[in-house]
Amino acid sequence: MKMSMRYIILYVKDVEKSKEFYRDCLGLPIRGEHGTYIELRTGATILALNSRKSVQELTGLQVSSSHSLSQTFEVGFVVEDVKAVIEDLRSQGVPILMEPVMKPWGQTVAYVADPDGHFIEICSSMD
């Protein structure tokens, strides 16, 4: 069986606020919008947003009405200049969770938070 990741959907409290963050702060182009469901272009994998309420109504699955204080995943974006991106995001008022640091394996990594508190890794390429 062959599988490939096509998309990740973040369940968010405020779709418009999240759309503004990902589109305006991170510069991700909108691929499509269908009601509360929004797809953003990130390369080979689509990052999508949808409201928690809509997901619960569409799927019948139990979705928490607010984000948990316990983070269980992160979304990572590779950039050419981590420090410059972090300074740009800081100037836009984005919460910086961890300043850029060089990891022992040679990668520069920093973390910010989106409007729902999801961890967003901003990092250099490992290639």
C-alpha positions in Angstrom: 0.0 0.0 0.0 1.4 3.4 -1.0 0.4 6.5 1.0 1.4 10.1 0.8 0.4 13.0 3.0 -1.9 15.4 1.1 -3.2 17.8 3.8 -3.3 18.7 7.5 -6.4 20.4 8.9 -6.1 22.6 12.0 -9.3 23.0 14.0 -9.5 26.6 15.1 -11.7 28.8 17.2 -11.8 31.8 14.9 -11.4 30.9 11.2 -11.0 34.6 10.0 -8.3 35.3 12.6 -6.4 32.1 11.7 -6.7 32.9 8.0 -5.2 36.3 8.6 -2.3 34.8 10.6 -1.4 32.1 8.0 -2.1 34.3 4.9 -0.8 37.7 6.2 1.8 36.9 8.8 3.2 33.7 7.3 2.5 34.7 3.7 0.7 31.4 2.7 -1.5 31.9 -0.4 -5.1 30.8 -0.2 -5.8 27.7 -2.3 -9.5 27.7 -1.8 -12.3 28.6 0.6 -15.5 26.7 1.2 -17.5 28.1 4.1 -15.4 27.7 7.2 -12.9 25.4 5.4 -9.9 27.2 4.1 -6.9 25.6 2.2 -3.5 27.3 2.1 -0.7 26.5 -0.3 2.5 25.3 1.4 4.2 23.2 -1.2 3.4 19.5 -1.6 1.2 19.4 1.4 -1.9 21.5 1.9 -2.5 23.2 5.3 -6.2 23.6 5.9 -8.2 25.4 8.6 -11.7 24.7 9.8 -13.8 25.7 12.8 -14.1 23.2 15.6 -17.9 23.6 15.4 -18.1 22.9 11.7 -15.9 19.8 12.0 -18.1 18.4 14.7 -21.2 19.1 12.7 -19.8 17.6 9.5 -18.2 14.5 11.0 -20.1 13.8 14.2 -16.7 13.4 15.9 -16.2 14.9 19.3 -14.1 18.0 19.0 -13.0 20.1 22.0 -14.6 23.5 22.0 -11.3 25.1 23.0 -7.6 24.2 22.5 -5.9 22.1 25.1 -3.0 23.5 27.1 -1.2 20.3 26.3 0.4 20.5 22.8 0.6 17.2 20.9 2.0 18.3 17.5 3.6 21.1 15.6 3.6 22.5 12.1 7.0 23.2 10.6 8.0 25.6 7.9 11.4 25.6 6.3 12.8 29.1 5.5 16.1 30.5 4.2 16.7 32.9 7.1 15.1 31.9 10.4 16.3 35.0 12.3 14.9 37.4 9.7 11.5 35.6 9.6 11.3 35.6 13.4 12.1 39.3 13.5 9.4 39.9 10.8 6.8 37.9 12.8 7.8 39.7 16.1 7.2 43.1 14.4 3.7 41.8 13.5 3.0 40.9 17.1 3.2 37.2 16.7 4.1 35.4 20.0 7.7 34.1 19.8 7.8 30.9 22.0 11.5 30.1 21.4 14.2 32.4 19.8 16.3 30.9 17.0 18.8 28.4 18.2 21.3 26.2 16.4 20.7 22.5 17.1 23.6 20.0 17.4 22.7 18.6 14.0 23.2 22.0 12.4 19.6 23.2 11.9 18.4 26.6 13.1 15.0 26.3 14.8 12.6 28.8 16.4 9.0 28.5 17.5 6.0 30.9 17.3 2.3 30.4 18.2 -0.7 30.8 15.9 -3.9 32.4 17.2 -5.1 29.1 18.7 -1.7 28.4 20.4 -0.6 25.7 17.9 3.2 25.4 17.9 4.7 26.6 14.6 8.3 25.7 14.0 10.3 28.0 11.8 13.5 26.3 10.7 16.4 26.0 8.3 16.5 23.2 5.8 18.3 19.9 6.6 19.3 19.4 3.0 
